[in-house]
Amino acid sequence: MGAGLVPAALLMGVLSGCSSEPKPDRPTGAAKTTAKDTAKDTAKDTAKTGTPTAAKGGTVGGAGSPCALPVSFDLAADWKPKAVRDDPTFGLTKQGPVTLVCEIDAKPAGHIGFIRVWTGGAVGDDPRKALEAFVAEEAKSRDKVVYSQTKAGEYAAAEVNYLNTNEFLDEPKKERALAFTTGKGVVVVHLGGLDSEEHEAMLPAYELAKKSVRNA
């Protein structure tokens, strides 16, 4: 009889353990689903671009945004947008057909660099030609220039990857940009960085911006 009581006691212990509340750090069913979906999205983005997409931290370009843009897109956590006014005196805010209108600073997120947004041109402009003109002034000395067709949200876009070999740099550094045409003209989104290492570290934020472009 004593031997028969042991399994019963063990069974009561198991049942009691199963009925206990989840630990505070254990995700609920909804949290598990969200994490799983996020992992799937990240895996898809990584498979397409080789770079994971950063988690969303905010938006820029829409109503109430620091930067008035023809489109809006998502920002990585802690990246801070700031409007830029054209300064014809120094001529630093116009390149090709577009003018610098917004700087999104990565410093609060722990990186040294910006995503810069440029607008201009006209409705119907070829984004590839606009991008070529932009790059010609952005990096007059460059190497390993590769253009490709891509998407910025639902917009057909041209994208370029290149090495900026400016003589004033300590060493060549990676840069990339994309251009697309909206109902209000051309938009160019450019990612630079202090150096190639910083550039690579900021790519997830660039990919987030790229995939989330939509009408403002």
C-alpha positions as CSV (number, residue, x, y, z in Angstrom):
1,M,0.0,0.0,0.0
2,G,2.9,2.3,0.8
3,A,4.3,1.7,-2.6
4,G,1.0,2.7,-4.2
5,L,1.0,6.0,-2.4
6,V,4.3,7.2,-3.9
7,P,3.0,7.6,-7.5
8,A,-0.1,9.3,-6.3
9,A,1.9,11.8,-4.3
10,L,4.2,12.4,-7.3
11,L,1.1,12.9,-9.5
12,M,-0.3,15.5,-7.2
13,G,3.0,17.3,-7.2
14,V,3.0,17.4,-11.1
15,L,-0.6,18.6,-11.3
16,S,0.1,21.3,-8.7
17,G,3.2,22.4,-10.7
18,C,1.2,22.6,-14.0
19,S,-1.5,24.8,-12.3
20,S,1.0,27.3,-11.1
21,E,1.1,30.8,-12.6
22,P,3.8,31.6,-15.3
23,K,6.9,33.3,-14.1
24,P,7.0,37.0,-14.8
25,D,9.8,36.7,-17.4
26,R,8.0,33.9,-19.3
27,P,6.3,35.2,-22.5
28,T,2.5,34.8,-22.8
29,G,1.0,33.1,-25.8
30,A,0.5,36.6,-27.5
31,A,4.1,37.6,-26.7
32,K,5.4,34.3,-28.2
33,T,3.4,34.9,-31.4
34,T,4.7,38.5,-31.7
35,A,8.3,37.3,-31.1
36,K,7.9,34.6,-33.7
37,D,6.4,36.9,-36.3
38,T,9.2,39.4,-35.7
39,A,11.8,36.6,-36.1
40,K,10.1,35.6,-39.4
41,D,10.1,39.1,-40.7
42,T,13.7,39.6,-39.8
43,A,14.7,36.3,-41.4
44,K,12.9,37.3,-44.6
45,D,14.6,40.7,-44.7
46,T,18.0,39.1,-44.0
47,A,17.4,36.6,-46.8
48,K,16.6,39.3,-49.3
49,T,19.3,41.8,-48.4
50,G,21.8,40.0,-46.3
51,T,21.1,42.6,-43.6
52,P,18.6,42.3,-40.7
53,T,16.0,45.2,-40.3
54,A,16.1,47.3,-37.2
55,A,13.2,47.4,-34.8
56,K,10.9,50.4,-35.4
57,G,11.3,53.3,-33.0
58,G,9.3,56.0,-34.6
59,T,8.4,57.6,-38.0
60,V,9.4,60.6,-40.0
61,G,7.8,62.6,-42.8
62,G,4.2,62.5,-41.8
63,A,2.0,65.1,-40.0
64,G,3.8,66.6,-37.0
65,S,7.1,65.2,-38.1
66,P,10.3,67.3,-37.7
67,C,10.9,66.9,-41.4
68,A,8.3,67.7,-44.1
69,L,8.7,65.0,-46.8
70,P,6.7,63.7,-49.8
71,V,6.7,60.3,-48.1
72,S,7.1,58.9,-44.6
73,F,9.0,55.9,-43.3
74,D,10.0,54.2,-40.1
75,L,13.0,55.1,-37.9
76,A,15.1,52.7,-35.9
77,A,15.0,53.2,-32.1
78,D,16.6,56.3,-30.8
79,W,17.5,57.8,-34.3
80,K,16.6,61.5,-34.2
81,P,15.4,63.4,-37.3
82,K,16.0,67.1,-37.8
83,A,15.0,69.4,-40.6
84,V,17.8,71.0,-42.7
85,R,17.4,74.4,-44.3
86,D,19.0,75.1,-47.7
87,D,22.1,77.3,-47.4
88,P,23.1,78.6,-50.9
89,T,26.0,80.5,-49.4
90,F,28.0,77.3,-48.8
91,G,26.3,75.2,-51.5
92,L,26.5,72.1,-49.3
93,T,22.8,71.2,-49.3
94,K,22.2,70.7,-53.0
95,Q,23.6,67.7,-55.0
96,G,22.4,66.9,-58.5
97,P,18.7,67.7,-58.8
98,V,18.0,67.3,-55.1
99,T,18.4,69.4,-51.9
100,L,19.1,68.2,-48.4
101,V,15.9,68.5,-46.2
102,C,16.3,66.1,-43.4
103,E,19.1,64.6,-41.3
104,I,18.4,61.5,-39.1
105,D,21.1,61.3,-36.5
106,A,22.4,57.9,-35.3
107,K,24.4,59.2,-32.4
108,P,21.6,58.7,-29.7
109,A,21.5,55.1,-30.9
110,G,25.3,54.7,-30.3
111,H,26.5,55.1,-33.9
112,I,28.3,57.9,-35.7
113,G,26.5,58.8,-38.9
114,F,23.3,59.9,-40.5
115,I,20.5,58.8,-42.9
116,R,20.0,61.9,-45.0
117,V,17.0,62.6,-47.1
118,W,17.1,64.8,-50.2
119,T,14.2,66.0,-52.3
120,G,13.8,67.9,-55.6
121,G,13.6,67.3,-59.3
122,A,10.2,66.9,-61.0
123,V,7.4,64.4,-61.3
124,G,8.4,61.8,-63.9
125,D,12.1,62.2,-63.4
126,D,14.1,59.0,-63.9
127,P,15.3,57.9,-60.4
128,R,18.4,56.2,-61.9
129,K,19.6,59.4,-63.6
130,A,18.8,61.5,-60.5
131,L,20.8,59.1,-58.4
132,E,23.8,59.1,-60.8
133,A,23.8,62.9,-60.7
134,F,23.6,62.9,-56.9
135,V,26.5,60.4,-56.5
136,A,28.7,62.3,-58.9
137,E,28.6,65.3,-56.5
138,E,28.4,63.3,-53.2
139,A,31.6,61.4,-53.9
140,K,33.6,62.8,-56.8
141,S,36.3,60.2,-56.2
142,R,34.8,56.7,-55.8
143,D,35.3,53.0,-56.6
144,K,33.3,49.8,-56.8
145,V,30.2,51.6,-57.9
146,V,27.2,49.2,-58.3
147,Y,23.8,50.3,-59.4
148,S,20.7,48.1,-59.1
149,Q,16.9,48.2,-59.3
150,T,15.0,47.8,-56.0
151,K,11.9,48.9,-54.1
152,A,11.4,51.6,-51.6
153,G,8.2,50.5,-50.0
154,E,5.9,50.2,-53.0
155,Y,7.9,52.6,-55.1
156,A,10.2,51.4,-57.9
157,A,13.7,52.7,-57.0
158,A,17.3,52.7,-58.1
159,E,20.0,51.9,-55.5
160,V,23.8,52.4,-55.5
161,N,26.6,51.0,-53.3
162,Y,30.1,52.4,-53.6
163,L,33.4,53.2,-51.9
164,N,34.0,56.8,-51.3
165,T,37.8,57.3,-52.0
166,N,38.0,61.0,-51.2
167,E,41.7,61.9,-50.5
168,F,40.7,63.6,-47.2
169,L,39.4,60.4,-45.8
170,D,41.7,58.2,-43.6
171,E,40.6,55.2,-45.8
172,P,37.9,54.5,-48.4
173,K,34.5,54.1,-46.8
174,K,31.3,52.4,-47.8
175,E,28.3,54.4,-48.7
176,R,24.9,53.7,-50.3
177,A,21.8,55.6,-51.5
178,L,18.5,55.0,-53.2
179,A,16.3,57.2,-55.3
180,F,12.6,57.0,-56.3
181,T,10.1,59.4,-57.9
182,T,6.9,60.5,-56.1
183,G,4.0,62.7,-57.1
184,K,6.0,65.6,-55.8
185,G,9.4,64.8,-57.4
186,V,12.5,62.7,-56.5
187,V,13.5,61.5,-53.1
188,V,17.0,60.3,-52.3
189,V,17.8,58.5,-49.1
190,H,21.6,58.3,-48.4
191,L,23.5,56.4,-45.7
192,G,27.1,57.3,-45.0
193,G,28.8,56.9,-41.7
194,L,32.1,57.8,-40.1
195,D,33.8,54.8,-41.6
196,S,32.8,51.4,-43.2
197,E,32.4,49.8,-39.8
198,E,29.9,52.4,-38.7
199,H,28.2,52.1,-42.1
200,E,27.7,48.4,-41.7
201,A,26.4,48.8,-38.2
202,M,23.8,51.3,-39.4
203,L,22.5,49.2,-42.3
204,P,19.6,47.7,-40.4
205,A,18.2,51.2,-39.8
206,Y,18.6,52.0,-43.5
207,E,16.8,48.7,-44.5
208,L,14.0,49.6,-42.1
209,A,13.6,53.0,-43.7
210,K,13.8,51.5,-47.2
211,K,11.1,48.8,-46.8
212,S,8.7,51.1,-44.9
213,V,8.4,54.0,-47.4
214,R,4.8,55.1,-47.9
215,N,2.8,58.1,-48.8
216,A,3.0,60.8,-46.1
